[in-house]
Structure formats: structure tokens, C-alpha cells
Amino acid sequence: MSVIEAIILGLIQGLTEFIPVSSSGHLVIAQTVLMGREADHLFIQALDFGTLAALLIYFSPKIADLLRKVFVEKDYRLARNIVLTCIPAGVLGLMLADFIQGSEALLNPLTVSIMLALVGVLMVIVDKLPRKSAIKSGTDLSPRRALVVGGAQAFALIPGVSRSGSTIVASRIMGLNPRAAAEYSFMVSIPIMVGLVGKLMIKSSDRVYMAQHLDMIIIANVVAFVSAMLAIHFLLQYLSKHGLALFGWYRIALASIVILILLVQ
């Protein structure tokens, strides 16, 4: 992999990890359609270091507030909801990680495009779907609603779905406004992403892979970190005034373009 390719992949990761358009889907498309190579799932996972760092720094005040509520105020509601939301994706991720990593059926641009389009359609109509009673923040979610959001997040194991997209859509249906849904989505992403980078550090074969590609991984992660900070800020500002339709239409348009390219190849 060249430095330019590493920079491009890092930029894509940072800009799309938290915006609900599927970072893994974009990276699969970039590698297979634009760069003409097979999707490298381990390299895609290794880019979580940069985006996780951006998430932890950007949300450090909210993380500190969560810790204060748990250890000082003994208010466990948000922490409880985050754990409940993470359970489905965490369990399925542990069970299916090796299968997904080696699945050509999932890591191909056609599957990604189909999922981009399907979730895009859902985003376009989500603001018109029936929702539960209004809820101010993730703290006020009931345990049942938090678990429903977690079930939706589990679908993000499929490239093209989007972890942030699935949790934001489900949180909207459960009653959160767009910005609150995004903030809750980011908070529940932290344990999942910590688990993903932890797996890379623990599994010997993953450590060997990262050592072999360390220079390109570092370059890509630096780019991912900077672009992720910008993407998080943009999304929260945008969702303060708008819904998800723009991202839905983008997903549908990108899927249509990729499918058209695949048909003419």
C-alpha cells in the first residue's frame, strides 16, 4: 500500500466513521472499486485507533460527567443503558468476528451497496415513522428501549449498514431527537470500539499484521483522527437543525453509482 492510499483510507475512515454513511462500506468500496484490490478487513479495523482517540477527546467532558454521575451521584441510568445497548453487538461481534473478517460475501462492493441503499431508504423515511414518547437524552431511555437500540446496532456488523447510522435511526424511533440520538450513538460506540482495538492488541496474528504494516497504519490513523474530529463536530451541529434524510439520499446515490460501475465492468 502506498502513502497516498493510506492517506485516502484514513480520510475516508475519519469522515465516515461517525457520520451515518458506513465507514466500513466506504473503505470496502475504496479498496475494491477505486484501488482494484481485495478488501483488507484487518487494515479497516486498525483505523479504529485514530477514530477512537478522536471520540475520547471530543467527548471527554461527557465521559467525565458520566463517571461523576456513577461514582459521585450514584446515578447509573446512562451507564446501564450504554451497557445494555452494547450487549447485542458485543456478543455477536465476538461470535462472528472471524466469519465476517473472512467472508467474501460480506466484504464485496455489491453487498455493501445493497446495505447502503436499504439503510438509506430507512433514513429518508425515519422522521415520518411512528416514534415512542419524546425522550431528552440517553439517560432517560428505559432499559427495554436501550436494548432495542442495541439490537439495531448489531446489524452494523454487516459492512454498509453503519454503526452510527443504525443506532441513530433506532434512537430516533425510540424517542430521541436527532442530536441527542447522535450523542447517545457516540457514547455507546466507545465500548464497542475499545473492544475492537483491544482484540487487535490481544490476538497474536493481528499484532503480527499490524507490525508488518505499521508505517501505513500510523499514517492512516493520524489522518483518521484529524478528519474524525471535524466529522463529529459537523454531525452534531447539523443534527441540531436537521434530520437524517440528507445522509439517506447520499447513501442511495452512492449505492446506485457503485452498482452501475459493477454492471459495466
GILINNOR-V480268 format. One line per field, one symbol per residue. phi: phi as a letter, one per 40 degrees, with the letter a starting at -180 (. if undefined). psi: psi as a letter, one per 30 degrees, with the letter a starting at -180 (. if undefined). burial: b if it has 16 or more other C-alpha atoms within 10 Angstrom, else e. A space follows every 10 residues. Layout:
phi=???
psi=???
burial=???
This chain:
phi=.ccccccccc ccdccbcbcc bgcccccccc cccccgbccb cccdcccccc ccccccccbd cccccccccc cbcfbbcccc ccccccddcc cccccbdccc cbcccccbcc cdcccdcccc cccccccbcc bcddbcaccc ccdccccccc ccccccccdh cgcccccccc cccchccdcc ccccdccccc cccccccccc ccccccccdc ccbdccccdc ccccccccdc cccdcccccc bbbcddcccc dcccdccccc ccccc
psi=kleeeeeeee eeeeffefki gjeeeeeeee eeeefhlkkj eeeeefffee eeeeeeeege eeeeeeeeee fefhjgeeee eeeeefeeee eeeeegeeee egjfeehlfe eeeeeeeeee eeeefefflk llkkkelfef kleeeeeeee eeeffffjkf ekeeeeeeee eeeffkleee eeeeeeeffe eeeeeeeeee fekeeeeeee efgeeeeeee eeeeeeeeee eeeeeeeeff flafeeeeee eeeeeeeeee eeef.
burial=eeeeebbbbb bbbbbbbbbb bbbbbbbbbb bbbeeeeebe bebbbbbbbb bbbbbeebbe eeeeebbebb eeeeeebbbb bbbbbbbbbb eebeeeeeeb eeeeebbbbb bbbbbbbbbb bbbbebbeee eeeebebbbb bbbebbbbbb bbbbbbbbbb bbbbbbbbbb bbbbbbbbbb bbbbbbbbbb bbbeebbebb eeeeebeeeb eeeeebbbbb bbbbbbbbbe bbeebbeebe eebbbebbbe bbebbbebbe eeeee
